[in-house]
Amino acid sequence: MPSGTDTLERLIPDVLLTQDAVAKETLDLHLERYEFAARHARAGRVLDIACGVGYGTRLLADRIGGSSPVVGVDISAESIEYARQRYGNERTRFVRQSAMEFRGDAPFDTIVSLETIEHLPNPVGFLANVVPQLARGGTFVASVPTTMSTDANPHHLHDFTAGGFRRMIAPYELEEIAALKQVQPVPLGAVLRRDASRTRGMRENLPRYYLQHPGAFARRVLTTLRHGFANHYLTIAWRAPQRAH
């Protein structure tokens, strides 16, 4: 089993289901995104890019028809090995590769990338690599947090708004066909005590971080005034044109 199972960024259902309510709620949100992706997917060649330990890849394979296996790609060798052992079957194929570099041998009818973009140093470059691999008429599904997260979560490199997320995709001239909005209340007591498994990977000494990054503190205040103590997420499904431009 991959190490670091109590961190903010690694979701392993077999572990989370034995932990606290915050962990279970986080898993439920991720599963809801994958169910959303499956509902709007186009059967055929399916790619789950940055698949983690593979539970979502398996869900897509179980929900979507087609003769080709769903391909799950992740940079972590440990996660890919776990995925092959725990979720592998004739309908899945797991590949170790960077999301910035992976290239399929043919276009994909559906590409899914959930909670990936905010982790990458170059989100624009990631999209430039992945979106052109979408087949004509194919579906692209992606998600990001739309409330500030880079202060508390050291694994997140970028903050997004719903509008900014859509503007990143706009150059590819995809048609938005559906959107899923999610809200996860932040349990302040558990965060302050760090007694919930999903809070243990938060940035250490936030007050010092805010002193060193006063702009981040100002954005946190504005985010809290607007959204309260809650994290918001947006998942969007887009459809590629049937014909090349």
N, C-alpha and C positions, 0 to 999 in steps of 0.2 A: 504494500500500500504506500502511496506517495507520502513523504514526510511533510511536516508543516500543516497538518490537517486542521489546526485550530486558527488559521490565519484568515484575514479578510478576503483573500483572493482565491483560495482553493476550495472548491465545493465538491465534497465526496458524499453522496447520499447515504451510503452505509454508515458513515460516521455521524453526519449531521442529524440523522433521525434518532440518534441516541443522546443528543445534546439538548440544549435549552430551546425555549420558544423562539428566540430571535434567530437562531440557526435554522430552525424548521421553517420560519416565515421567509427567510432569505431563499431557501431552497424552493419553496412554493412559488415565489416570484420568478425564479429562473425557469422552473418547469412551465409556468404559464407563458413565458416568452417562447419557449420551444413549441408549445401547443399552438400558439398563435402562428409561428412560422410554418408549422406543418399544415395548418388550415389553408394558408395562402400559397403554399408551395406548388410548383409545377412538377409533375412526375417525370422521372428520367434520371439524368445525372445530377446528383446532389452533393454539395460541398458544405461541410461545417468547419469553418476556418477559425483557429484558436479554440479547439474543442475541449480543452481541459482533459478530464479523465474519461470523457466519452459517453456519459449518460444521455446527453442531449442528442448526440449522433445516433445512438440506439433508438431513442424516442422517434426521431425523424424516420429512421429505417422502418420502424414498426407502423408508422402512420401513413407513409407515402408509398404509393405503388411504384412499379418500374422494375426492370430487369437488372439494372446496374446497382452495385452496392453503394451506400452512402459513404462518402470519404470524409473522415475526420482528421484534421491536421492540427498539430500542436508542436511547439518548439521544445517542450519538456520530454526528454526520453523516459523519465520516470512515469509521467502521466500517460504517455502513449503505451507503455508496457502494461500499466494497470488497465487501461481501456481495452487492450486486446484480450486480457485475461478475464475481465469482469463483464464487458459489454460486447465483445466480439462474437459475430456469427456470420453466416453466409451473406447477410445483407449489409454488413459493415466492413470497412477497410480503414485502418488507422495508419497514418504516415507521420513520421517525425520530420518537421520542416518549419522554418521560419515563415510566419504569415506574410512577411515583407517580400519573400522570395519564392514562395510556392507557385508553381505553374502546372496546371493540369495538361493532359495530353489531348484534350478536346474541350470545347465549351461546356459549361454547366447549365442545366435547366433551372436549378435553384442554388443560390449561394446564401448561407446563413452565417452571420458574424455577430454574436451577442456579447455585450459588455467587453468589447475588445479595443475599440478605437481610443478610449481614454487612457489606455496603458502604453500606447505606442509613441515614441519620440516624433514620428512623422506620419500623422494620420492621413494627410493628403497623398503621400507616397503609397501608403497601404491601399487606399481606394484606387489609386492609379494602377496598382498591380492586380487587384481583385475584380473590380467592376468590369473591366474589358473581357474577363473570362466568362461573362454571362452570355448565354445563348440568346438569339433573337426571341423575343416573347417570354424570356425567362424572368424569374422572380429573385429579387435581392432583398433580404431581411436583415436589418441591423438595429442595434439598440445602444443607448448611452444614458448615463445619469444626466438629468437636466437641472439639478441643483448643485451647488458648489460641493466638491468632494476632495479637492486637492490638498486642502489644509489638514483634514483629519486622516486621510488615506494616503500614505506615502507611495503607494503603488500607482496612483492616478497622476498622470502628467498634464492633463488638460481638463478644463471645465467647459461644459456645453450648455447652450440654451436650445430650446426646440427650434427656434429660427435659425440659429447658427448651424445646427445639425443638418437641417434641410438645405441650407445654402451650400454645404460641403458636397451634397449629392447633385445639386442643380446642374453642374456642368455636363453630367452624363445624360441629361434629358430623359430620365426615367419618370414614369407616371406613378405617383403615390396612389396605392389602392386600398390601404388600410393602416390604422395606427392604434397602438395599445399604450395607454397611459397607466402608470402604476405609482402608488404612493405607499411608502413604508415609514410609519412613525418611528422616531428615534427614541428608544427607552433611556431617558436621561440618567436615571439611577444606575442602570446597568453600565452605561458608558462611563460614568464617574467612578464607579467601583471596579469596572473592568471584570465583572464576574460573569459576563456572557461570552461564550466562546468566540463570537464574531467581532468582539470589541478588542481582543487582545493584540491584534496586529495594528491598532491605530497608532498614529504618530505619538511618540513620547514627548512629554513636556510641551503641550500646545501653547501655554502662556508664553514660553520662551520663543516658540516659533512665531507667534503673533508679534512679539516685540521686534523680532528680526525682519518680519514681513508685515508692516502695518497695512499695506494695501490688502493683504489677505484677510486681516481682521475686519477691515471696513466692508469687504465683500461678504464676509460671514454674517455681519450684523444686518446688512441689506437682505441677504438670503433668508435669514431667520424672520425678519419683519414681514417679508413677502410670503414665505411658505410655512412658517412655524418650524417646529422641531420635527421635520420629516424629510426623507429623501424621495425625490421624484425621478421616475425613469420613463423613457419614451422608446418604444419599439415601432419601427415603420416597415411596411412591405411596399416595395416598388416593383413595377413591371417594365421590362425593357421593350422598346419598339419591336414590332414584328418584322420590320424591314430596316435595312441599314440606311443611314442618312447619306 
